[in-house]
C-alpha cells in the first residue's frame, strides 16, 4: 500500500460529520428529508450545508423548482464520499460474524478446584459440540497473582471468590453466591447435626492456605458473635485436608462449592447455619483488552450460562 501523506492538523479542524450530511443531502435532494434521515432539525441541516459550502468553496446544491439540484462538484464528490463513509462504517460499526464451529484458539482459565466440577464438564461438552477448535488450559493461581497474570497476558479469565482491588482496565461479572459448610469425621469428633458457631469455636480447625479471603470471611463471622476459632493447621492441598480430618479431631469450614470434594467415606459435610447467612460472591474477571475478542466473549457467555442454571 503506497504511503499517504495525511495532514492530521488539517483534519482535526474539519467536522467529518459534514460528509455524512453531504451524503444524506445528495441522496434526498431535499433539506427536510435529509435532516430527518440524520435525526436533526431542518435548521441544523441548513447550517451544516452552509459550512460545507464554505469549506469546499462551492454552492454544492442549488434550489430550483424541482428541489435542490447538485452542482457538478457535488456530483463528482458524491461517489468518493459515499465510498469513504462505507469504509468507515465497515471499520467502526460492523463486526465480523463469529462462527464457533470454525473458531480456533486457546483460553487460559484460573478456576477454584471446587468450581471445576460444576463448570468444566458442561463447558467442555458445549465446546466439543459447538466449538471443537477452542482449547482450554486451567490453572489454580494464588489470588495475589491473578491481577498480574491478567495484566501480563498470562491468563485470559479468572474465576474467583475474592474481593480484589480491581483496576479500571479489568472487567468482571458476577456468577453466583456461595455459602459455607463444615466438615469433620464422626469417628474423631461428635457434633450435633447442626452445630452453631459457639460449638465450632470450641474445636480445633484446619484451613486452606490458598483461600485466605474465604478464611478471613469466616473469622469475621466468628468475631461478629464475640467468638474466635483456633486454627492449628493451614494446608495447601485439599487431599491433605481430607486425610487430616479423617485421622485427627479437627473441623474445617470450607465454601460450599467444595462440598463435593468432601463427599468421601468417613467424613460428614453440613451447611454452616449463621444469621445472616454467610456467603461470598463468585466473580469472573478478565482484562479489558479482551472484552470484545469474539472467542473470549463466546467462552465467557458459556460460563455465565452454566452458572445461572
Secondary structure, 3 states (H helix, E strand, C coil): CCCCCCCHHHHHCCCCHHHHHHHHHHHHCCHHHHHHHCCCCHHHHHHHHHHHHHHHCCCCEEEECCEEEECHHHHHHHHHHHHHHHHHHHHHCCCCCCCHHHCCEEEEEECCHHHHHHHHHHHHHHHHHHCCCEEEEEECCCHHHHHHHHHCCCCCEEEECCCCCCCCCEEEEEEEEECEEEEECCCCCCCCCCCCHHHHHCCEEEEECCCHHHHHHHHHHHHHCCCCCEEEEEECCHHHHHHHHHHCCCEEEEEHHHHHHHCCCCCEEEECCCCCCCCEEEEEEEEHHHCCCHHHHHHHHHHHHHHHC
